[in-house]
């Protein structure tokens, strides 16, 4: 069950603002979250299974100041974290491990935890995108499949198990009885802009009561579709698959920035109307077609792994910050500023 804002506010009011720590699970974007916090002088806690610890110790500047060793990363020790004065930063692995339990965790969390419930449910996520006026791919009933469609399994699995089908027969051959979504296959260039919405800053690109920043843009490498040309050149045939393996930096033509910023603005404003806002990082997964039209097929209401490409700042943060600014550091900076100004409840739930 969703813990109330009031409960989280009470826990937060017992925190010593100058001793706030940043905590997350050692996975996904943890290196840059810990590194960024270190750059901002904030202590960190890494929730970690014993076997993972050595990986983080291999990167001393991305290693948390202390480890909270757990047997099972899906059971987040909320009480212990609250006792440690820690703010939990949700990332993709944390959302996947904790699932619906995330909503009930009695520990202050960066952002609005309600947004994570909206991203977890594909129906609600599309309602959010549509409320923002963003174009989305058509969703089809299996019997109505009349064009290439991507079939998606439930939950954020990094594209694992997805498959393109073009007819109802093909669908039933592979997905009979399964909990899936059938989505029109978008043709174009994939672009995943990473945003940060700050309700604290009152300058720059004004959105709602604060400012929207574009922190970076990535594109993913997915297996085996993104190496298709090599496979074909080698004379091999294959069934396209979409399992995320890594990310690469994307810089878009400057004239498209207007669409990118306006989409981010619309997503923030729709979030305000639907469930009280989305402070902190978020990402849109889009495809830009040959007419330079954007279509979005997913919102991630938290830091995404594509931000790992630029721990020293991106081709966009360089025009906003004089110091190298990663998404991890941007999060820590916001926590620091909000704590100083007594505004933590604005960015925490
Ligand atoms: P994550 O939560 O990590 O983003 P996921 O399991 O929710 O992953 P999606 O992001 O929805 O998966 O999709 C995985 C990949 O499949 C995308 O990065 C994209 O390459 C491809 N894909 C998804 N939807 C479409 C679509 N409608 N048209 C074309 N390609 C798509």
Boltz pocket constraint, residues with backbone or C-beta under 6 A from the ligand:
constraints:
  - pocket:
      binder: B
      contacts: [[A, 137], [A, 150], [A, 152], [A, 153], [A, 155], [A, 156], [A, 157], [A, 158], [A, 159], [A, 160], [A, 162], [A, 183], [A, 184], [A, 185], [A, 186], [A, 187], [A, 190], [A, 220], [A, 222], [A, 242], [A, 244], [A, 285], [A, 287], [A, 297], [A, 298]]
      max_distance: 6.0
